Amino acid sequence: MTFKMVNDEYKKSNFELILIGASTGGPEALTSILSGLAASFKCPIIIIQHMPENFISNFVKQLNRDCSLEFFRANKDDTLKAGRVLVAPGNQSIEVLSLDGRLVVSYKECSSGKGFCPSVDTLFQSVSRLVNLKVLGLVLTGIGNDGALGVKELKRKGAEIWAQEEKNCAAFGMPKAAIETGVVDRILSLGDMRFELGRI
């Protein structure tokens, strides 16, 4: 199994939070990598999937059916917990805030006519403002450049960034934009992402 290493300073870490951004082709990609994780997986995960709100409920049900982890639509004030995966609503961006020693979800209105909703950048940038948190950010298949600003902010705070390789992307826009920032640590196939996440 081979990996394309982009930044030489990559070191394997034990992460405290995993963030995933995806758009076109995302449901299949997410199922592919997350179905390999055991129910005992200890790291909270937050997913931004560009998808209309009326599809989110069925998407969460599908993930619960196909994966061992517990998936929930993210609600305001939800606390991040080990082994729990929160999926952003389709009509709100979400942020992560520190509140009384807990990490909680907060809603942020999407800008009318601007950017993506929900926004990968909004989530990533909010987490970049938290201190002393070991974060892994993944940018998966999707049209556009959502996540490119966010990965730069995360990297400035020491996060590790992975991007999906072009070969098995339904749309390479989002991973390509992230890679072009120069901060991506690893460019991986879905199979390699699944394997590496399983080792965390």
C-alpha positions as CSV (number, residue, x, y, z in Angstrom):
1,M,0.0,0.0,0.0
2,T,1.5,3.3,-1.0
3,F,0.7,6.9,0.1
4,K,1.7,10.1,-1.6
5,M,3.4,12.2,1.0
6,V,3.0,16.0,0.4
7,N,4.4,17.5,3.6
8,D,7.6,15.8,4.9
9,E,6.7,16.8,8.5
10,Y,3.8,14.3,8.6
11,K,3.8,12.4,11.9
12,K,1.1,9.9,13.0
13,S,-1.0,11.4,15.8
14,N,-3.8,10.5,18.1
15,F,-6.6,12.8,17.1
16,E,-9.2,14.4,19.4
17,L,-11.6,15.5,16.6
18,I,-12.0,14.5,13.0
19,L,-13.7,16.9,10.5
20,I,-14.9,15.8,7.0
21,G,-16.0,17.9,4.1
22,A,-17.7,16.5,1.0
23,S,-20.1,17.4,-1.8
24,T,-20.8,15.6,-5.1
25,G,-20.1,11.9,-4.6
26,G,-19.8,12.4,-0.9
27,P,-22.4,9.9,0.4
28,E,-20.7,7.0,-1.3
29,A,-17.2,8.2,-0.3
30,L,-18.3,8.7,3.4
31,T,-19.9,5.3,3.6
32,S,-16.7,3.7,2.1
33,I,-14.3,5.2,4.7
34,L,-16.6,5.2,7.7
35,S,-18.0,1.7,7.4
36,G,-14.5,0.4,8.2
37,L,-14.6,1.9,11.7
38,A,-15.6,-0.1,14.7
39,A,-18.3,1.0,17.2
40,S,-15.5,1.4,19.8
41,F,-13.8,4.2,17.7
42,K,-13.0,6.9,20.3
43,C,-12.8,10.1,18.3
44,P,-15.7,12.4,17.6
45,I,-16.4,13.1,13.9
46,I,-18.3,16.0,12.3
47,I,-19.4,15.8,8.6
48,I,-20.3,18.6,6.3
49,Q,-22.0,17.1,3.3
50,H,-23.5,19.5,0.7
51,M,-27.0,18.2,0.6
52,P,-30.5,19.7,0.8
53,E,-32.1,19.6,4.3
54,N,-34.9,17.3,3.2
55,F,-32.4,14.6,2.3
56,I,-30.3,14.8,5.5
57,S,-32.6,12.5,7.6
58,N,-32.5,9.7,5.1
59,F,-28.7,10.2,4.7
60,V,-28.2,9.8,8.5
61,K,-30.4,6.7,8.5
62,Q,-28.3,5.2,5.6
63,L,-25.1,5.8,7.5
64,N,-26.5,4.2,10.6
65,R,-27.5,1.2,8.5
66,D,-24.2,0.8,6.8
67,C,-21.7,1.7,9.5
68,S,-21.1,0.7,13.1
69,L,-20.8,4.2,14.6
70,E,-23.7,6.3,15.7
71,F,-24.7,9.1,13.3
72,F,-27.0,12.1,14.2
73,R,-28.1,15.2,12.5
74,A,-26.2,18.0,14.4
75,N,-28.4,20.1,16.6
76,K,-27.5,23.4,18.3
77,D,-25.7,22.8,21.6
78,D,-25.0,19.1,20.9
79,T,-21.9,18.0,22.8
80,L,-19.1,16.3,20.9
81,K,-18.7,12.7,22.2
82,A,-16.3,9.9,21.4
83,G,-17.8,7.5,18.8
84,R,-20.6,9.8,17.9
85,V,-20.8,11.3,14.4
86,L,-22.6,14.6,13.8
87,V,-23.9,15.4,10.3
88,A,-24.5,19.1,9.6
89,P,-28.1,20.1,8.6
90,G,-28.6,21.0,5.0
91,N,-29.8,24.5,5.7
92,Q,-27.3,25.7,8.3
93,S,-23.6,25.9,8.7
94,I,-22.2,24.8,12.0
95,E,-19.4,25.8,14.2
96,V,-17.7,24.2,17.2
97,L,-17.3,26.2,20.4
98,S,-15.8,25.6,23.8
99,L,-18.4,25.9,26.5
100,D,-17.7,25.1,30.2
101,G,-15.0,22.7,29.3
102,R,-17.1,21.0,26.6
103,L,-17.0,21.2,22.8
104,V,-20.5,22.0,21.5
105,V,-22.1,22.6,18.2
106,S,-23.5,26.1,17.3
107,Y,-25.5,27.1,14.2
108,K,-24.4,29.8,11.9
109,E,-26.7,31.2,9.3
110,C,-25.5,30.7,5.7
111,S,-24.8,33.8,3.7
112,S,-27.5,34.5,1.2
113,G,-26.3,33.8,-2.3
114,K,-22.7,33.4,-1.2
115,G,-20.6,30.3,-0.7
116,F,-21.8,26.9,0.3
117,C,-24.5,25.8,2.8
118,P,-23.6,24.0,4.9
119,S,-20.0,25.3,4.7
120,V,-16.9,23.3,5.2
121,D,-14.8,26.5,5.6
122,T,-17.1,27.7,8.4
123,L,-16.7,24.5,10.4
124,F,-12.9,24.2,9.8
125,Q,-12.3,27.9,10.6
126,S,-14.3,27.6,13.9
127,V,-12.2,24.6,15.0
128,S,-9.0,26.5,14.1
129,R,-9.9,29.0,16.8
130,L,-9.9,26.3,19.5
131,V,-6.6,25.8,21.4
132,N,-4.6,22.6,22.2
133,L,-6.8,20.3,20.1
134,K,-5.4,17.6,17.9
135,V,-7.5,17.7,14.7
136,L,-7.6,15.8,11.5
137,G,-9.4,17.4,8.5
138,L,-10.5,15.4,5.5
139,V,-11.5,17.0,2.2
140,L,-13.4,14.5,0.0
141,T,-14.9,14.5,-3.5
142,G,-16.9,17.6,-4.5
143,I,-17.4,20.4,-6.9
144,G,-16.1,23.8,-6.0
145,N,-13.5,24.9,-3.5
146,D,-15.3,24.7,-0.2
147,G,-12.7,23.8,2.5
148,A,-9.7,25.4,0.9
149,L,-9.8,28.4,3.2
150,G,-10.5,26.3,6.2
151,V,-7.6,23.8,5.7
152,K,-5.2,26.7,5.7
153,E,-6.5,27.9,9.1
154,L,-6.5,24.4,10.5
155,K,-2.9,23.9,9.4
156,R,-1.8,27.1,11.1
157,K,-2.9,25.5,14.3
158,G,-1.1,22.3,13.7
159,A,-3.9,20.1,12.3
160,E,-3.3,17.3,9.9
161,I,-5.0,17.5,6.5
162,W,-5.9,14.6,4.1
163,A,-7.4,15.0,0.7
164,Q,-9.0,12.3,-1.6
165,E,-7.0,11.5,-4.6
166,E,-8.4,12.4,-8.0
167,K,-8.6,8.9,-9.4
168,N,-11.7,7.9,-7.4
169,C,-13.4,11.3,-7.0
170,A,-16.8,11.9,-8.6
171,A,-15.6,15.5,-8.7
172,F,-12.1,16.6,-7.9
173,G,-12.8,20.3,-7.3
174,M,-12.7,20.4,-3.5
175,P,-9.7,18.1,-3.0
176,K,-7.8,19.9,-5.8
177,A,-8.5,23.3,-4.2
178,A,-7.3,22.0,-0.9
179,I,-4.2,20.4,-2.4
180,E,-3.3,23.6,-4.2
181,T,-3.1,25.5,-0.9
182,G,0.1,23.5,-0.2
183,V,-1.0,22.4,3.3
184,V,-2.3,18.9,2.6
185,D,-0.3,16.2,4.3
186,R,-1.6,13.2,2.5
187,I,-3.4,12.5,-0.7
188,L,-5.1,9.1,-0.3
189,S,-7.6,6.8,-2.0
190,L,-10.8,6.0,-0.1
191,G,-9.4,2.5,0.7
192,D,-6.3,4.0,2.2
193,M,-8.3,6.6,4.2
194,R,-10.4,3.8,5.5
195,F,-7.3,1.8,6.5
196,E,-5.5,4.7,8.1
197,L,-8.6,5.9,10.0
198,G,-8.9,2.4,11.4
199,R,-5.4,2.6,12.8
200,I,-6.1,5.8,14.8
